[in-house]
Every structure is written in structure tokens, then in C-alpha cells.
């Protein structure tokens, strides 16, 4: 009978810098989602208005949560806005 062995890998914790970058990227992604939901709402057909209102409210709540979390970690909103506009300019 053959027994296969699997190599164990240690789970490494993310560094504080990686966590900050991930949080900033989440804020940027959520901001983009909110902008898209707002644009979709503006051109929505009658049957989809309620859907987009819900989507806007949900995304706004998520963005508020992430911004509060960023503030607690010492990430300034100016930093986030700067990165947002840089990313928008680059691509």
C-alpha cells in the first residue's frame, strides 16, 4: 500500500503594509462600484429603479464601513483620494 505525503506549508500572516494596501484597494473598488451603480440608476428602466436604489444604498454602506476602518488604521482620506485619481489616470 502506498501512502502519499503532502508537504505542509506554513500560513503566514500578512504584513501591516499588505493589509493597508488591501484596504485601500477595497475602498477604491467599492468607490468604483458606487459610481457605476449611480450611473446605472440614472439610465435605469422603470423596473430596475428599485434594484439600483438598493445597490447604491448597500454599496454606500460598504464604502462607509471601509472608510471608517481606514481612518482607524491611520490611512487618511486624502491618501485614498490621491491613489484613486492616480489609478484613474493610469488606467
N, CA, C and O of each residue as an XYZ file, in Angstrom:
364
protein
N       0.839     -1.176      0.000
C       0.000      0.000      0.000
C       0.888      1.245      0.000
O       1.837      1.331      0.779
N       0.587      2.187     -0.852
C       1.379      3.404     -0.990
C       0.691      4.559     -0.286
O      -0.491      4.823     -0.507
N       1.435      5.237      0.554
C       0.902      6.412      1.225
C       1.590      7.646      0.663
O       2.818      7.731      0.652
N       0.808      8.583      0.206
C       1.370      9.823     -0.312
C       1.495     10.844      0.810
O       0.636     10.943      1.686
N       2.569     11.588      0.761
C       2.770     12.622      1.762
C       2.626     13.986      1.107
O       3.063     14.226     -0.019
N       2.018     14.828      1.838
C       1.798     16.175      1.331
C       2.670     17.137      2.135
O       2.715     17.096      3.365
N       3.345     17.984      1.409
C       4.209     18.950      2.060
C       3.350     19.970      2.806
O       2.376     20.492      2.264
N       3.719     20.244      4.041
C       2.994     21.237      4.830
C       3.563     22.614      4.561
O       4.778     22.802      4.485
N       2.672     23.563      4.419
C       3.094     24.939      4.224
C       2.603     25.764      5.405
O       1.463     25.626      5.849
N       3.467     26.606      5.893
C       3.071     27.471      6.981
C       2.197     28.598      6.464
O       2.444     29.171      5.403
N       1.183     28.896      7.234
C       0.327     30.019      6.891
C       0.986     31.264      7.460
O       1.199     31.373      8.667
N       1.303     32.190      6.585
C       1.959     33.409      7.047
C       0.957     34.540      7.105
O       0.098     34.680      6.234
N       1.080     35.322      8.117
C       0.212     36.472      8.293
C       0.665     37.591      7.369
O       1.857     37.741      7.104
N      -0.280     38.368      6.884
C       0.057     39.497      6.031
C       0.704     40.590      6.865
O       0.383     40.775      8.038
N       1.612     41.299      6.238
C       2.253     42.412      6.938
C       1.263     43.571      7.042
O       0.254     43.600      6.336
N       1.554     44.512      7.915
C       0.688     45.679      8.080
C       0.584     46.459      6.772
O      -0.485     46.961      6.424
N       1.691     46.556      6.057
C       1.694     47.273      4.784
C       0.777     46.587      3.778
O       0.038     47.258      3.059
N       0.816     45.249      3.719
C      -0.054     44.500      2.816
C      -1.526     44.700      3.181
O      -2.382     44.829      2.306
N      -1.805     44.725      4.484
C      -3.180     44.941      4.947
C      -3.667     46.331      4.562
O      -4.816     46.497      4.152
N      -2.796     47.331      4.691
C      -3.179     48.698      4.316
C      -3.449     48.786      2.819
O      -4.430     49.399      2.397
N      -2.590     48.181      2.024
C      -2.769     48.197      0.573
C      -4.076     47.505      0.194
O      -4.821     47.995     -0.655
N      -4.347     46.380      0.820
C      -5.580     45.647      0.536
C      -6.814     46.481      0.909
O      -7.806     46.483      0.181
N      -6.746     47.180      2.034
C      -7.853     48.032      2.457
C      -8.051     49.189      1.484
O      -9.182     49.507      1.116
N      -6.968     49.809      1.073
C      -7.056     50.911      0.107
C      -7.647     50.410     -1.203
O      -8.500     51.074     -1.791
N      -7.208     49.257     -1.661
C      -7.731     48.698     -2.904
C      -9.229     48.380     -2.771
O      -9.983     48.546     -3.730
N      -9.656     47.926     -1.596
C     -11.076     47.659     -1.368
C     -11.891     48.950     -1.419
O     -12.991     48.981     -1.972
N     -11.337     50.014     -0.833
C     -12.022     51.310     -0.880
C     -12.145     51.778     -2.324
O     -13.209     52.232     -2.746
N     -11.064     51.667     -3.073
C     -11.087     52.103     -4.470
C     -12.090     51.300     -5.299
O     -12.836     51.858     -6.103
N     -12.096     49.998     -5.093
C     -13.013     49.128     -5.829
C     -14.462     49.454     -5.481
O     -15.322     49.499     -6.361
N     -14.726     49.680     -4.206
C     -16.084     49.980     -3.766
C     -16.534     51.341     -4.284
O     -17.695     51.518     -4.651
N     -15.611     52.299     -4.313
C     -15.923     53.625     -4.854
C     -16.292     53.507     -6.328
O     -17.228     54.158     -6.793
N     -15.563     52.685     -7.054
C     -15.848     52.469     -8.474
C     -17.221     51.806     -8.659
O     -17.975     52.159     -9.565
N     -17.531     50.835     -7.779
C     -18.833     50.157     -7.829
C     -19.973     51.143     -7.555
O     -21.027     51.073     -8.187
N     -19.751     52.069     -6.601
C     -20.763     53.069     -6.274
C     -20.983     54.018     -7.453
O     -22.121     54.355     -7.781
N     -19.905     54.440     -8.078
C     -20.020     55.305     -9.259
C     -20.806     54.605    -10.373
O     -21.654     55.219    -11.020
N     -20.523     53.338    -10.587
C     -21.215     52.567    -11.617
C     -22.699     52.418    -11.279
O     -23.556     52.568    -12.150
N     -22.998     52.124    -10.017
C     -24.400     51.982     -9.607
C     -25.158     53.297     -9.800
O     -26.316     53.290    -10.217
N     -24.514     54.413     -9.502
C     -25.150     55.717     -9.709
C     -25.413     55.982    -11.197
O     -26.475     56.485    -11.563
N     -24.459     55.648    -12.034
C     -24.652     55.838    -13.484
C     -25.769     54.934    -14.009
O     -26.583     55.350    -14.833
N     -25.792     53.696    -13.520
C     -26.845     52.769    -13.941
C     -28.225     53.250    -13.487
O     -29.207     53.115    -14.217
N     -28.289     53.808    -12.286
C     -29.550     54.327    -11.770
C     -30.081     55.447    -12.662
O     -31.280     55.533    -12.925
N     -29.176     56.294    -13.117
C     -29.581     57.438    -13.941
C     -30.204     57.016    -15.270
O     -31.021     57.746    -15.833
N     -29.827     55.858    -15.766
C     -30.352     55.401    -17.058
C     -31.236     54.160    -16.925
O     -31.528     53.494    -17.918
N     -31.660     53.850    -15.697
C     -32.416     52.617    -15.453
C     -33.826     52.685    -16.021
O     -34.462     53.739    -16.041
N     -34.288     51.546    -16.476
C     -35.683     51.416    -16.892
C     -36.545     51.336    -15.644
O     -36.043     51.072    -14.551
N     -37.829     51.561    -15.806
C     -38.748     51.633    -14.664
C     -38.661     50.404    -13.749
O     -38.732     50.545    -12.528
N     -38.512     49.241    -14.303
C     -38.486     48.026    -13.496
C     -37.209     47.821    -12.691
O     -37.181     47.003    -11.771
N     -36.153     48.557    -13.027
C     -34.873     48.362    -12.349
C     -34.510     49.473    -11.366
O     -33.461     49.407    -10.725
N     -35.347     50.477    -11.241
C     -35.041     51.604    -10.359
C     -34.851     51.139     -8.917
O     -33.882     51.528     -8.265
N     -35.764     50.311     -8.416
C     -35.656     49.822     -7.037
C     -34.375     49.015     -6.827
O     -33.735     49.115     -5.779
N     -34.008     48.221     -7.821
C     -32.785     47.427     -7.732
C     -31.568     48.327     -7.576
O     -30.718     48.078     -6.721
N     -31.476     49.366     -8.392
C     -30.318     50.253     -8.324
C     -30.308     51.100     -7.054
O     -29.240     51.421     -6.532
N     -31.482     51.462     -6.558
C     -31.545     52.176     -5.279
C     -30.977     51.291     -4.172
O     -30.185     51.744     -3.346
N     -31.389     50.028     -4.165
C     -30.869     49.081     -3.179
C     -29.358     48.920     -3.337
O     -28.622     48.928     -2.351
N     -28.906     48.775     -4.567
C     -27.471     48.585     -4.829
C     -26.672     49.806     -4.368
O     -25.595     49.656     -3.792
N     -27.181     50.993     -4.612
C     -26.499     52.216     -4.189
C     -26.417     52.275     -2.671
O     -25.362     52.589     -2.117
N     -27.531     51.973     -1.987
C     -27.540     52.014     -0.519
C     -26.574     50.986      0.068
O     -25.840     51.287      1.010
N     -26.576     49.792     -0.481
C     -25.691     48.731      0.019
C     -24.225     49.081     -0.210
O     -23.397     48.901      0.682
N     -23.908     49.570     -1.380
C     -22.524     49.914     -1.701
C     -22.063     51.104     -0.878
O     -20.909     51.156     -0.454
N     -22.959     52.067     -0.648
C     -22.620     53.229      0.184
C     -22.324     52.782      1.619
O     -21.387     53.283      2.241
N     -23.102     51.857      2.140
C     -22.855     51.323      3.488
C     -21.498     50.627      3.558
O     -20.760     50.787      4.530
N     -21.178     49.862      2.535
C     -19.888     49.170      2.481
C     -18.745     50.179      2.432
O     -17.739     50.020      3.124
N     -18.904     51.215      1.613
C     -17.873     52.242      1.494
C     -17.689     52.980      2.822
O     -16.558     53.236      3.235
N     -18.781     53.320      3.486
C     -18.694     53.981      4.792
C     -17.943     53.115      5.794
O     -17.118     53.618      6.557
N     -18.226     51.810      5.793
C     -17.546     50.882      6.693
C     -16.046     50.846      6.406
O     -15.231     50.916      7.326
N     -15.689     50.737      5.134
C     -14.274     50.662      4.765
C     -13.529     51.952      5.077
O     -12.378     51.915      5.512
N     -14.178     53.093      4.857
C     -13.542     54.377      5.150
C     -13.319     54.517      6.658
O     -12.267     54.994      7.085
N     -14.292     54.108      7.458
C     -14.135     54.142      8.918
C     -12.979     53.251      9.348
O     -12.177     53.627     10.203
N     -12.901     52.075      8.753
C     -11.813     51.148      9.058
C     -10.463     51.747      8.665
O      -9.479     51.594      9.389
N     -10.419     52.423      7.526
C      -9.180     53.055      7.059
C      -8.761     54.168      8.017
O      -7.579     54.310      8.329
N      -9.725     54.952      8.480
C      -9.413     56.029      9.423
C      -8.820     55.468     10.714
O      -7.877     56.033     11.267
N      -9.376     54.358     11.190
C      -8.873     53.733     12.419
C      -7.440     53.237     12.246
O      -6.675     53.191     13.210
N      -7.083     52.871     11.035
C      -5.720     52.389     10.764
C      -4.756     53.519     10.444
O      -3.571     53.284     10.204
N      -5.261     54.741     10.443
C      -4.396     55.882     10.201
C      -4.185     56.215      8.739
O      -3.267     56.959      8.392
N      -5.029     55.669      7.884
C      -4.942     55.969      6.461
C      -5.845     57.173      6.221
O      -7.051     57.117      6.462
N      -5.254     58.247      5.749
C      -6.052     59.455      5.550
C      -6.865     59.357      4.275
O      -6.471     58.687      3.320
N      -7.991     60.024      4.269
C      -8.838     60.024      3.084
C      -8.140     60.711      1.920
O      -8.369     60.369      0.760
N      -7.293     61.673      2.232
C      -6.555     62.345      1.167
C      -5.675     61.341      0.422
O      -5.562     61.385     -0.803
N      -5.057     60.440      1.181
C      -4.232     59.403      0.586
C      -5.073     58.532     -0.342
O      -4.661     58.217     -1.459
N      -6.252     58.148      0.132
C      -7.134     57.287     -0.649
C      -7.582     58.005     -1.908
O      -7.560     57.429     -2.995
N      -7.988     59.262     -1.769
C      -8.415     60.020     -2.938
C      -7.273     60.191     -3.932
O      -7.477     60.103     -5.143
N      -6.079     60.435     -3.418
C      -4.922     60.598     -4.294
C      -4.665     59.323     -5.093
O      -4.439     59.372     -6.302
N      -4.702     58.189     -4.406
C      -4.497     56.918     -5.090
C      -5.615     56.642     -6.105
O      -5.374     56.107     -7.187
N      -6.826     57.015     -5.732
C      -7.963     56.814     -6.627
C      -7.760     57.577     -7.931
O      -7.969     57.038     -9.018
N      -7.345     58.850     -7.809
C      -7.177     59.641     -9.007
C      -5.958     59.209     -9.810
O      -5.962     59.270    -11.040
N      -4.921     58.775     -9.113
C      -3.741     58.259     -9.829
C      -4.109     57.025    -10.628
O      -3.731     56.878    -11.790
N      -4.857     56.138     -9.978
C      -5.260     54.904    -10.644
C      -6.168     55.213    -11.833
O      -6.070     54.578    -12.883
N      -7.041     56.186    -11.657
C      -7.955     56.572    -12.727
C      -7.187     57.137    -13.918
O      -7.549     56.885    -15.067
N      -6.132     57.898    -13.649
C      -5.330     58.494    -14.716
C      -4.509     57.445    -15.442
O      -4.354     57.494    -16.662
N      -3.981     56.486    -14.671
C      -3.126     55.452    -15.252
C      -3.953     54.440    -16.028
O      -3.559     54.010    -17.111
N      -5.085     54.063    -15.483
C      -5.884     53.073    -16.198
C      -6.934     52.607    -15.352
O      -7.729     51.762    -15.763
